[in-house]
Amino acid sequence: MSRLVAVDEVPAIAVAPRPVRIWNGVIVTAAAAVMTFAGWQHRWISDDGLIAVRTVRQLLAGNGPVFNVGERVEASTSTLWTYLVAAVSWMSRVDVAAVSVLIGLACTVGAVVCAMSGTIRLHGESRRLLPAGVFVVLAVPPFWDFATSGLETGLTFLWIGLSWWLLVRAAYEGPVLSLVVVLGLAPLVRPELALALSVVFFSALLLMRRPGWRSAFRWSAIAIVLPVTYQIFRMGYYGLLMPNTALAKEAGSSRWARGLLYAGDTVLTYYLWVPLLVLIPLALWVGRQGRNVVLMVAPITAGLVLLLYVVRVGGDFMHGRMMLPALLLLLLPVLVVPLSRLTVFPFAAVLLWAVFCAALLRVPYEQKIGPDGIADERGFYVAWTRDPHPVTAGPYVRAKGNLHGLTDSTGLLFVPGVEPVPLRTDQPARLAVAEDVMGTAGAAYRLDDLVIDRLGLANALGSHMELACNRRTGHEKPLPNAYVLADYMAPGTPLRDRRLQGEVERIRGELATGPFRELLEASRAPLTARRFWDNLAGAPARTAFRFSVPNVTCPS
């Protein structure tokens, strides 16, 4: 029987006996297998995932990284995710939606392997280790749901896990440049990761390696070259400082009360305070000496910063999704812990909680939208599509039902509640439809059809509305029909509703002048060198522009 040792008795770097290597390899393999099984059993693609799918399809069709032909709107938050899915889809010739599901699962499993490998290296590969914090990752149901989903969440997990593994290696005189390059990808994975994680990890690297100012400058330059290059492209191509989705969700605003509700929705549902109160103090105790202090504190600090950001912006409308990266960061130092008298009882406590959580704990609004506008997103769409694993667009399009012959129409604009009207002839589209559920709509209509997002995620005009509702995050800028008609309806078209006709004419006059005109031209005018420069120079003012709409009817 092996002797229980004190936590700091074994040196961090030593040659591991073969039985120890086998044991540590087994726990990593077992965790990866459990995550693969759980993610596959909960495989799906969300409606928001289908928004990214349409962008990838447009890119592969040669129309650029856009949602609609002729409109340069960045409808995806993660640049790296868009191009990764596009590259794999192009090479494999497999359905883009299915590719995004499979890549998401592969990234999530890879994240578990990388993150655990980094923590094993942190505690010493010669030690016999116990899985502890990884039980939280494997037991919390939202990790199962967002292992796929068609969104960039799996890529976020992988980026965190890879950054952690590389940081631990760099702390023990391992290579630095690979870590610097990966950290520089943060804003291309998700913009908020640049501050919440990349800066914290880079600061930890400087504290541990203490390079001269020349090396620090060189590392910084290497880290920023890709994100700065893409930012220049974003500003010149789209005419904005940030993705259009960030504008639609007002990612720079402060909505603390809603954010606290969102955080509580996850923490309280799964009693996450139990494992966190056990594991975080343990992490600080285990790493209390030497440079382990920096390694232990860095991911916990990054997790708290990211959690603070999520709470500040009001969270999300998908249950648990935005909490998962912060939770993973907090757990990194204790995904595994050394076997010792100090760690056996915390390990047992977390194991008991994990069994209870995985077996019994679920959201109280399963397959529905909760009272605060937060949804069991996967359950909702499984129920709506009547498919336990909707991994392609097919189940969504079938659930949408009869398109009333719209797909056979040409030259018309369809707006809910208004009779079909002629589409502007200068629009490079076969037909135009105004919709709210954009992923499904984008899949239902052809790439040369104009799918107008009435909630602003994929619409250059709607994203610049001031917040008009206080319900579901990302669903609070419902663009009124009058704006859609004024923007896309052929001039001179008579409407039966004279009041609406007058409103449309008034708005059309506004759109033809001032910041409205500049906003629309930035995304629709031919992309000449002059247009690129004007977009680049005007991006700050254009990003800050907002307009108010009184008496908006909010979606239920």
N, C-alpha and C positions, 0 to 999 in steps of 0.2 A: 504493500500500500504506500503510495507516495506521500511524503511529508508535506504538511501545510506550511508555507513559508510566509514570512512577513513581506509586505508589499514591496518594500525597497531593498530586500535582501539580494535580489538577483540583478546584475547589471543590465542596463537597457540594451546593449549590443553584445551578443555572445553567440557562440555556435550552438544551435539548438540540437538536443538529442533527437534521434529519429522518431521515437514514440511521441515526443512533444510536437514535432513538425506534423506528424500524421494527425494527431488530435486537433491541432489548430486548423489544419487543412480541412478536416471533417466538419468542424463547426461552420466554416465559411461556405463549404459546399452545401451543407444542409440548409443554411439560411438562404442561399441562392435558389435551391430547389423549392423551398417553401414559397418564396416570393414568386418564382416562376409559376407554380401551381395556382397560388391565390390570384395573381394577375391574370392568368389565362382563364380561370373560372369566372372572372369578372370583366372579361374583355368587352370592349364597346368603343364606339366613337361618338362624341358629343356633337350637338348641333354647332357649337363654336368650333369644334374640330373640323367640321365640314366647311366652315368659312376659310380656314387655312388650306383645306383641300382644293377649293376653287382657285385660290391664289396660285397654288402649285400647278394646277392644270393650265391656268393662263400662262404661267411662266414656261411650261413645257410646250405650249402651243405657239410660243414665239411672241406673245402679246405683252411680255414684261411682268414684273411682280406686282400685279394689280388684281382687283376683284372684278372690275368691269373694263371691257375694252374702251379705250378713249378717256378713262378717268384714272389719273395717277394718285391712288389712295392706298396707303399702307394699312391694310386691314388685319395684319397679323402682328402680334406683340413681339414674337421671337424671330429675329432675322435668321439666326443660325438654324432654327428648326425648319423654317421654310426651305432653305437651300439644302439642308440635309435630306429632307423628305423628297425634294425634287431630284437630287442626285441619285438616290436609291431607286426611286420610281423610274427614272430614265434608264438606269442600268438594268433593272430587273424586268421592266415592262409589265409590272404588276399594278393592279388597281391602286390609285394613290391613297384612298381611304384605308385599305387593308395594309398598305406599307406603313402608314403613320401609326396604326395600331401595333404592328409588329416591332417597329423601331422603338416606340414608347416602352414596350415590355422589355426589349433587349437593353435599353438604357437604364431602366429601373433595376433590373437584375445586375447589370454592370456596376451600378451605383453601390449596391449592397456589397459586392465583392471588393471594389476599390476602397470603400469607406472602412470595411472591416479589416482589410489588409493594412491600411494606414494606422488603425488603432492597435493592431497586433504589433506593428513595428514600433509604435509609441511605447507600449508597455514592455517590449522586449520579446523577440521571437524565441528566446530560449525558455520562456515561461509557459507553464500550462495555464490556459486562459479559459474563462467562463463566458458564454454568451449572456449578455445582460441587456444593455440598451437596445440591441438588435431585436429583442423580443417585442419592444414597443413598435418598431417599424413593421414587424410581421403580424402584429395582433390588431392594429387599428384599421378598421374597415376602409376609411378613405384612402389609405395607401394601396389597398387592393384595387379600388375603383380607378385611381389616377395613375396606376401603373401603365394603363393604356389611355383611353379617352380621346386620342388623336390630337391632344394638346401638347405643349412643350414641357409639361410637368416632369415627365420621365427624363428628358434631357437636362432639366434643372437638377434633378437628383444626381444624375451622372456627373455633371459639372462640379457639384459640391463634393461628391465622393472622390473624384479624380483630383480636385484641388487639395483636398485633405491629405490624400496619399502622397502627393508630390511635396506638400509642405513638410510632412513628417520626414520624408527622405532628405529634403534640403536641410532640415535641422541637424541631421547627422552627416553633414558634409556630402550629401548627395547632389545631383545636378540641379542647377537653379534655373537655367534658361527655359526648360520645358515647363516649369511651374509658372514662370513669368508670362510665357505665351498663353497658357491656359487661363491665368487670372485676367489677362487682357481681354479674353472673350466674354467676360461677364455681361457687359451691356448688350452684346449680341445674343445672349441667351435670354435674359430678361433685364430691362434697364435698371431696376431697383437693386439688382445684385452687385452693381458696380460699387455702390457706397456700402451696402450692408455686409458684403462679404469680401469683395476684391481688395478694397482699401484696408480692411482689418487684417486679412491674410498677408498682404504685402507688407504692412507695418510689422507684423510678427516676424516675417522673413528678415527684415532689416534689423530687428532687435536681436535675433538669434545669430545671424551671420556677421553683422556689423561690418559691412563693406565700406570702402572709401567712397567719397562723394562721386567719383568718376564711375565706379561700378553701379552705384545706386541710380545715377542718371541714365546709364546705359540700359539697366533693367527697366526703368520707367519708360524709356523711349521704345523699347521692344514691346512692352505691354500695351502701349496706347496706339501703335501704328495701325493695327487693323480697325479698332473701333473709331479712331479719328477719320480714317479713310472712308469707312462706311457712313459716318455722320455727315461728311461733306457730300457724299452721294445722296443721302436722305434729304438733306436741305435743298440740293439742286434739283433732284428728281421729283420729290413730293412737295417741296416747298415748306416743310415744317421742321421743328426741332426734335420732334418725338413721333412715335407711331400714332396714327389716327385713333387707335383704340384708347390710348392714354388720354387723349382729349375727350373722347366720348365718356370716359369714366371719371374725368377730372382727377387724374392721378396726383396732381399737385395740391389738391385741396385738403383741408383738415376736417374730419368727421369722426371725432373721437367716440361719441356715444354709440354710433352704429358699429364702429370698429370693435368696441368692447363687447357688444352683443355678438358680433361674429366670432371673436375669440372665445367667448364663453360658450357659444354654441358647440364648439369642438371640444374644449377642455372639459366642460361639465358633462357632456354626453358620454365621454369615455373615461371619466375620472382620471384624467391625465396628470392631475396634481399628485397622485399617488406615486407613480414611477419617477416623476421629476423631482419630488422632494426626497426620494431615496437616492437617485443617481447623481444629481448635480453636486450635492455636498461630497459624495463619494469621489467624484471626478477631481474636485479641488483638493481633497485629502490625498488621493493617490499621486497627484502630480505636484505636490507641494515643494519639491526640491529641484534645483537646477533649471535647465531650459525647459523641462517638462511643464513648468508653471506657465510659460508663454504658450506652449502647445495646447495645454489644457484650457487656458483662458481664451485663446483666440476664437475657436468655434463657438464657445458659449457667448462671448461678446457679440460675434457676428449674428448669432441666432437671436439675441435680445434686440439688436439693432433692427434686424429684419422684422421681428415681431412688432416692434414699435412702429415701423413704417406701415405694416399691414393694418394695425389698429388705427393709425392716424388717417389713412385714406378711406377708412370705412369698411375694410375687408372685401368681401366678394359676395356673389350670389350663389356660388356653388359650395355646398357644405364641405368644410374641411380643406378645400383645395389650397388656398393661400397660406394655411397654417402649416402645411406639411414640410416645406423647405426649412422653415424656422425650427420646427420640431426636430428634424434630422440634424441640423447644426448643433442644437443643444445636446443631442445624444452622442455626437461623434466621439468624444473622449472616452465614453463608457459603453460603446457598442459591445466591446468585450472588456473584461476586467481580470486581473491576475487572481489565480486561485490562492486564497489566504483565509485566515481566521476572520479578517476584517470584511471580506467580500462575500462569504458564503451566505450569510443571512440576508443582505440586500439582494443577492441573486435569487434566493428562494422567494422573497417577497415580490419581486418583479415577475418571476415566473408564474406565481399564483394569480397576480393581477392580469397577466397576459392571457392565461387560459380563460379567466372570467370575461375579459373584454372580447376576445375573439369569438367566444361561444354565445354570449348573451347581449352584449351592448350594441344597440342600433339607434339611429335617429328616431325620435318620436313621430316624425312626419314622413315615414318611409313612402317612397314613390310619389311624393307630393311636394308642394312649395309650402314652407313653414310660415308661421304668422309674421315673421320679420322679413319675409321676402327671400330667405335663404332656402335653397332647394336641395333635396336629395336628387342631384342631377341625373346620375345614372339610373336610379330607380324610376324617376319620372319618365325618362325616354324609353326605358324598357317597357313600362306600362303603355306609353303612347304608341310605340311601334308594334307592341305585342310580340316582341322578339327578345329572347333572353340575352342574345349577344348580337346587337346591331353593329356590325363592324364595317359595313359599307353604306353607301347612300341609299341603296335600294329600299330597306325598311322605312326610312324616313320619307322617301318620295311616295311610297305606297300609303303610309299613314296620312300624308298630306291630302290624299284623295284626288278627286276629279278637279282637273285644272280648267274645266269649263271651256275647253277648246282654245285656251290662250296660247298654247304652244304652236298652234297652226295659224295664228294671226300675224299680220305684219303691219308695221307702221303705226301701231296704236300704243297708247299709254293706259295702263290699268291701275287705278287707284281705288282702294276699298271705299265703298259708299258713294262713288261718283261714276257716272256713265263713262264708258270708254271714249277717249278723246284722241285726236291725231298727235303723234309724237313729232317733236321738232325735227325737221329734215336734216339739220346739221349734226344730229347725233348718229354716231357710227354703230347703230344697233338695229336689229331686226324688229324688236318690240321692247317695251319697257313695262315692268311691273313694280309696284311699291309693296314691300313686305316688311314684316317684323321679325320673323324667324329666319334669319339670313342664311344659315348653313343649309337648311332644308331647301329654301328657295333657290340658293345658288346651285344646288345639285339638281333641282327639278328643271331648271331652264338651261338653255344652251349657253356656251361661252360668248356668243355674239348677241345674246339677249342682255338688256340692261336691267339689272336687279337692284332696285333703289332701297336702301336701308333707311327705314323711317326712325330707327333708334340711334343712328349716327356712327356705328362702328365702322361701316364701310362707305360712308357718305361724307364728302368734303364739306358740305354745308351744314348738315345736321350736327356734326361733332362740335361745331362752334356755337351752338345754342348755349345759353345759360341753363343751369339745372332748373328744370321746371317741375319735377316730381320728387318725392322723398320716400321712395318705396324700394325697389330692387336696384342694387348697384349695377350700373351698365344699362339700365332700362329707364333712365330718368330724363332723356332728351327726345321725347316723341315729336318728330317734325310734323307740323300740321299739314293737311292735304293742300292747303292753299299754297304753301311753299313748294311742294312737289309739283303742283300744276304750273306755278309760275316759272319754275326752273326748266321743266321738261315738255310742257304742252306747246304745241305749235301756236305761234302768235295769231291772234284774230279768231281763235276758236270760240264760238259762243257756248255758254253753259246755261242749263235750265235754272240753276240757282243764281239769281241776279246779285244777291248779297255776296256769294262766293266769287262771282265774276268780278265784282268791284275789288274785293280783297286780293284776288290774283293779279289784277292789273296794277294795284298799288305796290305789291311785293315785287312784281316784275320790274317796275321802275327802280326800286331799291337795289335789286340784284345787278342792274346795269351800270351802277355807279360806285365810286368809293371803294372801301375795303371789301365789299361783296364781290365786285367785279374782279379785283385783284386776286381774291381767294379762289374764285372759280377758274380764272385764267391760269393760275399757277398749276392747277391739276388737269386742265383740259387743252390749253393751247399747245401747238406743236412744240416739241422739246428741241429747240434750237440752242446754240451756244448762248445767245442773248437771254433766252428764257431761263436756261439753267442758272446763269449768273443772277438774274433778277430774283429767281426763287431762293437762291442761296443768300443773297443780301437781305431779302425781305422776310426770311424765315422767322426771326424773333418776333417781329410785329404781327406777322400772320398767325403765329402760334398763340399770341396773347389775345387776338381778336375774339370777342364774344358779342352776341346779340340776344336781346330778350324777346320773348314771345308771350304776350299776356293771354290769360284764359285758355291754357293748354289743357286738353283732355288727356289725363294720364291713363296708361294701360292698367287693367285690373290685375 
